[in-house]
Each structure stands twice: as structure tokens, then as C-alpha cells.
Amino acid sequence: MQIFVVGGAVRDRLLGLPVNDRDYVVVGSTPEEMIRAGFIPIGRDFPVFLHPVTKEEYALARTERKIGKGYGGFTFHADPGVTLLEDLSRRDLTINAMAETLDGKDLIDPSHGLADLRARLFRHVGPAFAEDPVRLLRLARFSARFVDFSVAPDTLALVRQMVESGEVDALVAERVWAEVARGLMAEKPSRMLRLLGEVDALARVMPGASADEEALRALDASALANDVLPVRFAVWLVAGKLDAEEIAALCAHLHVPDDVRALALLLARLLANIGKAHTASAEELLELIEAGDALRRGERFAQLLRASARLTLVLSGSHAMDTRGHQRIERALQIVKGVDARAVTGAVAKGEAKSAMRDARIRALNDGLS
């Protein structure tokens, strides 16, 4: 049995980046031998195991063969006779197709990934790259993370062929969202979207999504500010001029998580009202607070204000924002929270409680904001 560190851990170490996760390839072993050694099997389609102590992933060296469309259209073969070089030859990019011994002394680099790393190039390992459409998404995501890298011309031509052949149409929504979400959280997510647009894949995998310059500039500004994923996603879509109906359709297509979808829809529906908050009446401020569900979902409402501030700043082209509206909304929210519900509703009939609370909050807002 031989064990090697592979893939991203090797790449990141050579780039001088922190290595947070290590993946290992095991050559010359069997599933039975791994289990006897205490490893925990987790692979559904091929033999992958968790180390009993570190919980890091160890995969048996394997080869693969294309048998159908899409990410799942492969059959895998793993036995003690599969070599490390055979395993590395099935990987996506040359910079991910390197391995090293556990002591770090020997680098195994059959596809010249180190040279491409130094040249800051994304280059596919071989023609099998085109068999897996997820690799196009990974390439786009890597482009958002490694901002000084470019795509080799032959790789760019290959991914265009993948789009033209319809291979990307076999992508399932969950895999698309998983890669897109990671790309949105990278240093410069606009690069991911630009690449997908350049090869005509954006409209195929994310119908209705925008890659216009205003939307990308807003998205990168959100990334630079280290915003959370729901804020980045909302800023990108609303800056791209998608309305609530279009956002809902895109989110349904991608199976976007509820918290991410909800914030994008709120931003699309309430951005104009937030923009007018500095002159809004007490009634209008209360309607905004209620529409944003601010009393029950305070953290999401704070994200909504952050997204609107980011969007307003970028779209205005200004370096400083007029914060009066946001300050007024935050002050109004504190006033509304301060209204004693028990004192108000305890003095009225049960059927009048809702309108009594609304009247009390409006009075409090008028008094507190004047």
C-alpha cells in the first residue's frame, strides 16, 4: 500500500496558500484492507474512506469510463492494480493533477502542472475533461478564486465545444448551485460569470442571470466587503435588473436555498422603498418593517439593509453614501420594538388587537422620529 497527497492540497502548498484540507490517494489496496485498518467507508459510487482519527478523505486509486450524459454518466474501476499515474490522468486541470509523497520530498507531476502553476494557466489534463460538465463550472469557479490565472486557449476551445455539444445541459441543479455558490464566495466572482458568458454557458446553466458590467461590478464590491452569500447573490441579481418574478424563476431552476432566495426577493421588492426611507412617513416605515419581517427575522433584515447599501453605493458611482435613510429605518425599528404589546392589546377586545398594535406603533414612530 502507498499513500499520496493529491490535488488541491499540493496545488495550494506550491502556491504558498494555506492548506486546510488534504485528500489522499491510496495505491495497491482494497476496500476490505482499508476497513480492516479502521478506515470508514463513505463513497457511494467509488471507494472513499475517512481516516479513523483525522477524518480526512482517502480514496483508492481509480480509473473511469464515460457511459452516459452528465456528471453521473461514469463507471469507476478501482483495484490494487490501478497506478497513481492512471488516477492522476483522469483529473480535470493540470494544476490539480499533481501528487506528492507524505513526507513532501517527491512531487509526481505527469501533466506538467507545476509549469502551468508558474505560468498561471488553467489547462485541461486531457480530452476526458469534456466528458464531465461539472468541470466547466469548476474551471469558472477557479477563475474567480485565482484571479491572476488565465485559461489556456486549447482549454477554452474545449469548453466551448462542451457547450455546443449540449453536454452542459445534463448538469443537475444541485451541482450547478454548489459550484456557483462557492464561486460567488471567491475573491472576484465576476470572473466566474464572465467566463461562463464567454463560452455561452451562462444562459444554459443559469437562465436569466446577468453578466452585464453593472451587475458584475456590484457583485465584486460585495465580495470585496466580505459580504455573506445571501447578500452577494441578492446584490448581483438586483443589480442585473432582475425583478422578483425573474429571481424566483432562477432560484427555482437552481434549487437555491430558502435563505438565499428570500433575501434576493426582498431586495428586489423593497429596494425602492428603502431608498425613500429618509423622507418616508411613519406609516410607510412601518409597512417597510413589516414587509421585511424585521421583528421576527432581524438578522435577515440587517442583511437586506446591507445589500441595499452596497447596491446603492455601486450603482450611484459614489465613494460615499447618504446614510440618512438607513439610519432612519434602524431608528424606526428600535421604536417599533419598544412598543409594549401586552400593554396595548390588554386594553382592547381580542379582535381589535392587531389594529391597536398598528396604531400604537404609528403613534410611537411619529413621536420618536419627530
N, C-alpha and C positions, 0 to 999 in steps of 0.2 A: 504494500500500500504506500502511495506517495501523495502528499497533500501540498497544494499550491494556493497562494493568494492570487485572485484573478480580478479582472475588470476594473470597476471604478476606484477601488482602494489603491490599486497600482497606479492608475492614471493620476489620482489626486496627490498621492505621495510624490510623484515625479514633478508635479506642478507646484509643489510646496504648499498645498492646501491641507486643511485639517482632514484627517481620515476618521470618520465617525462610525462607519460600518464596513466590515470586511466580509467578503464572500470567498468561499474556498471551493476548489475542485479536488475531488479525490479520484486518483487513478489506480486501477488494479484492485478494486474492492467490489463487494456485492452488498445488496441491501441487508442480507442476513448477517454478514460480518459487521456492518455498521450498527445494526440493532444489538448484536452481542456486545459491542463495545460501549453501549449505553446511549447511542445517538437516538433521537426521537424522530420518527418519520413524519413528514408534513406534506410531502409532494403528492398532489392529486394525479398529475399527468406523467411525472417522471420522478426519479428517486432524489429527493431533497430531504435533508435531516437537520435538526437543531442539535448543537453541541449540548451535552447534558449540564454543563456548568455555565458557559458563556452565552448560550442560546444563539450563537452566530450560525449562519447557514452553511452547510456543507452539501454539495451536490456531486453525485457520481458523474464522471466524465461521460458525455453522451454525444451522439450524432442525431440528426433529424432529417426527415424526408417530407416534402410537401405532398399532401394528398387531397387538399380541398382549399376553398377560398378562406381568406381572413386569418386572424390571429390563431384561431383554434384548428386550422386545417393542416396539422402536422402530426406525424407519428415519430416517436422518440425511441432511440435504441441506446441502452446503457448496459455494458457488461465489462468485466475486467480487462478485455482486450482493447477497449477504446482508449486511444492515446490522448495525451494533453494537446498535441498539435491538432488532432481531429476535433477536439472540443473547441479550441480557440478559433478554428476555421469557420465555425458556424455563427460566430458573434457578429454584431452589427457594424461597428466602426473600428478602424484600426487602433484608435487610442483606447478602446475598451477591450481589445483582443490581446492584451499582454498579461503575463503571469510572472510571479517570482516565487522563489523558494521561501520557506518560512523564516529563514534567517536573513532574508533580504539581500543575499550576496549575488544571486544569479537571476538575471532577467531573461525571460523567454519571450521573444518578440518576432514571431514568424511573419507578420504582416507589416513590419516596419512602422509600428505605432509610435515609437519614440521619435522617429524623424518627423512624422506628421504632428506630433505634440510640439516639437520645437518650431515647426513651420506654422503652427496654429491653424491646422487644417482638419476639417471633418472629411474623412474619406471612408467609403464602404469597404468591407473586407473582401467581398466577392459578389457574384451575381445573385446569390441566395438572399441578399439584402432585400431584393424586390419581392420576395415571396411573403414577407410579413409586413402588412401595412402599419402596424404599431411602430415600426422602425422609422417611418416618416415622421410620426408625432414625436418620437424620442429625439430625432435629429433637430426638429424645430425647438423642442424644449432645451436641448443642449445649447442651441444658438442663443437662447435667452439667458442662459447661465454663464457661458464662456463668451463674453462679449467681444473679445479680441480675436476670435476664431472666424474663419470663413469656410464655406462649403466648396470642396474640390469640384471643378467643372464636370468631371465624369459622374460624380455622385449626384450633382444637381440634375444632370440629364437623366439619370436612372430614376430619380424620384418623380420627375415629370412623366416618364413612361408608366410608372406605377399609377399615377392619377389617370392618365389617358386610357389605360387598360381596364380601369374600373376596380382595381384591387382595393383601393381605399374605401369603396362603397361597402365592403364587407366588415368594416370596423363596427364594433358594438358600442353603444352609447357609454357604458360604464368605463371602457378602456379609453375612449376619447376624453371623457371628463377627467379621469385620473391623470392623464398626461397634461391636459390643458391647465388643470388646477396647479400642478407643480410648475409649469411654465409661467403662469401668472405670478407665482411667488418668487420667481427668479429675479436677478438683478435688473434686467432690461427686457420685460416681457414683450415689448413691441417687436423685438427681433423674431420671436416665435411666430407672431401673426404675419409679419412681413414675409417670412419665408413661406408660410403656408399659402399666402396670397400670390407670391411669385410663381409657385408651381401649380396654381389653380386648384389647390386643395381646400382652401378655407371655406368656400361656399359648399363644398361637398360634405365636409365633416361638421361644420357649424353654420347651417343655413341662416342667413340674415345677419350674421356677425359682421362687424365693421372693421376695416383696416385702413380707414382714412386717417390722414395725418393728425387731425384734431383729436380723434379718439385715442390714437397711439401716444400722442404727447401727454394727454391726461392720464393714461394708464401708467406711463413711465414716471410721471410726477408722483402718482400714488405709491408706486414701488419705491421711489427714492425716499419718500416719507415713511417707509416701512409699515404701510397700512396692512391690515389683516385681509385675508382673501375676500370676504364678502364686500368690503369697501372697494378693493381693486376691481372686482368683477362689475359692481354697480357703476363705478365711475367710467369704466371702459364702455359699457353698453349705452349708458345715457349720453355720454359724450359722442358716441357714434349715432346719436339721434334715433335710437330705437324707442318706440313708445311701449306702454305697458303690455299691450296685446302682442307685440313682436317679441318682447322679452319673455313673456310667458310661453310663447311657442318655442323659442330657442331653448329655454330651460327644460321644457317637456321633452324636446328632442334629445338633449344631452343627459337627462335624468339628474339635473343639478340638485344638490341637497337643499332642503327646505330653507335653512337659514340664509344661504347664499341667494337663492331665488327671491325670498321675501324682501331682502334689503334692496335688491335691484328694482323690484316692482314699486316699493315705497319711494325710492329716489325718483323714479320716472313720474310717479303720480303727484308727489309733493314738492318737487324742486321749485316750481314757480311760486308756491305759497311760502316756502322758506325764504325765497328771495325777496318777498314783500313784507317780511315779518317786522322790519323796523318801523313800518307805518301801519301795521295791522291793528284792528280793533280787538277788544277783549274777546268778543265772540269768535273772531277769526283765529285768534291764537288758541283758544280752547278747542276749536274744530281741528286745528293742526295737531295739537297734542293728542286728541282722541283718535284722529286718523292714523297717527304714528304709533298708537298703543303705548304711549310713553310711560304711563303709570304702571303697566304690567311688565313691559319689556324695556327697561331703562337702558340696558347695555346696547340693545339694537338701535334705540332712538339716538344714543350718543354716536353710534356708527353712522346713522343717517345724517346727522349734522356734520360729522367729519367728512363724509363723502360729498355732501353738498358744498362744503367749504373748499375742498380740493377742486371740485369741478368748476365752481365759480371763479376761483383764482386762475386756473389754467385757461378757461375759455375767455376770460376778460383780458388776458395777456398782461396782467398786472403782477408786480412783485409783492404787493401788499394788499390785504383785503380789508374792506369795510366790515368790521365785526359787529356792528350795532345790532343787526338782525339776529344773529346767533346769541348774542348776549341777552337780548330781549326774550328770545324763546326759552333760554335756560332760566332766566328770572321768572318767567311766567310759569314754567314747570314747577319751580320751587313753591310758588304761591299756591298753585293748584294742589300740590301735595300737602300743603299746610292747612287746607280746609278740613275741619273735623267732621267726618262723615256721620259719626254717631250723634253728634250734637244737632246736625241738620236733619237727618232722617228720623231721629227720635221724636221730633216735634210735629211731624206731619203724618197723614194717613199713608198706609203702605203703597197704594197705587200712585201716590204723588212724590215718592222718594226720588225718583230719577230726575224729574223736572226741578225739584227743590235743590238737589245737588248741583245741577247745572246753573241755576240762578245764583246759588251761593258762590260758586266758583267764578262766575262772571262778575259778581259784585267785588269779590276779593281781588280779581285782576284789575278791575277799574280803580280800586283803591290803591293797590300795591304798585301799579305801573304809572300812576299819575304823578 
